[in-house]
Amino acid sequence: MCLFLTTLLLGPRAGLFIWWLLDPNRFSSAFDSWVWPALGIIFLPWTTLLFLIAWSFGDGISGLDWIWIVIGVLLDLMMYAGSGYGNQSRARTY
C-alpha cells in the first residue's frame, strides 16, 4: 500500500527507490547486476517497477506476467510521448 501511494504521488522512480530501501533482496534476486535496474530507473521506470511487481522468487517471469511488462512499456512510451507533445511549443521557438 505504501509503495502504491508513493508511486501515485511521487512517480515510479521514487516508488522504486523506496522499495529498494525496504526490500533490497528482491532487487538483487530479480537482477543479476546493478546495471539493469539503474538503466531501468533512468530510461524505463514504469517497466522496471512492473517487472519487480510481476517477478516471483521461484519462477521469475512466466505466462501472463509478460502482460504487466508490456503495460509498463506502454506507460513509459506514453510518458515520453506526452512530454514531447507538451513541449512542442518550446521546440518551435529555437
C-alpha positions in Angstrom: 0.0 0.0 0.0 2.8 2.4 0.9 4.6 1.7 -2.4 1.4 2.2 -4.4 0.7 5.6 -2.7 4.3 6.7 -3.2 4.2 5.8 -6.8 1.0 7.7 -7.3 2.2 10.8 -5.5 5.9 11.0 -6.5 6.2 8.8 -9.6 7.8 5.4 -10.4 11.4 6.4 -9.6 10.5 7.4 -6.1 8.5 4.2 -5.7 11.4 2.1 -6.9 13.8 3.9 -4.6 11.7 3.4 -1.5 11.0 -0.3 -2.5 14.8 -0.8 -2.8 15.3 0.7 0.6 12.6 -1.5 2.1 13.4 -4.8 0.3 16.8 -4.9 -1.4 16.7 -8.7 -1.6 14.0 -8.5 -4.3 16.2 -6.3 -6.5 19.3 -8.5 -6.0 17.4 -11.7 -6.8 15.5 -10.2 -9.8 18.5 -8.6 -11.5 22.0 -10.1 -12.0 23.9 -6.9 -11.6 23.2 -3.2 -10.7 23.4 -2.1 -14.3 20.0 -3.3 -15.4 18.0 -1.7 -12.6 20.0 1.5 -12.9 19.2 1.7 -16.6 15.6 0.8 -16.0 15.2 3.5 -13.4 16.7 6.1 -15.7 15.0 5.2 -19.0 12.1 2.8 -18.3 10.9 3.4 -14.7 7.3 2.0 -15.2 8.6 -1.1 -16.9 11.1 -1.7 -14.1 8.5 -1.2 -11.4 6.0 -3.6 -13.1 8.8 -6.1 -13.7 9.5 -6.2 -10.0 5.8 -6.5 -9.2 5.4 -9.4 -11.6 8.6 -11.2 -10.7 8.4 -14.1 -8.3 11.2 -15.7 -6.4 10.6 -19.2 -7.6 9.5 -18.8 -11.2 10.8 -15.4 -12.3 8.6 -14.0 -15.2 6.3 -16.6 -16.8 3.0 -16.8 -18.5 0.7 -13.9 -18.1 3.3 -11.9 -16.2 4.5 -10.6 -19.6 1.3 -8.6 -19.9 2.4 -6.5 -16.9 5.8 -5.9 -18.7 4.0 -4.8 -21.9 1.8 -2.5 -19.8 4.9 -1.0 -18.3 6.5 -0.4 -21.7 3.3 1.3 -22.9 3.2 3.5 -19.8 6.8 4.5 -20.5 6.1 5.3 -24.1 3.1 7.3 -23.2 5.2 9.2 -20.6 7.8 10.1 -23.2 5.2 10.9 -25.9 3.2 13.1 -23.5 6.3 15.1 -22.5 7.2 15.5 -26.2 3.7 16.7 -27.0 3.6 19.1 -24.0 6.9 20.7 -25.0 6.3 21.1 -28.7 5.6 24.8 -28.4 9.0 25.3 -26.8 10.7 23.5 -29.6 9.3 25.9 -32.2 11.0 28.9 -30.6 14.5 27.6 -31.2 
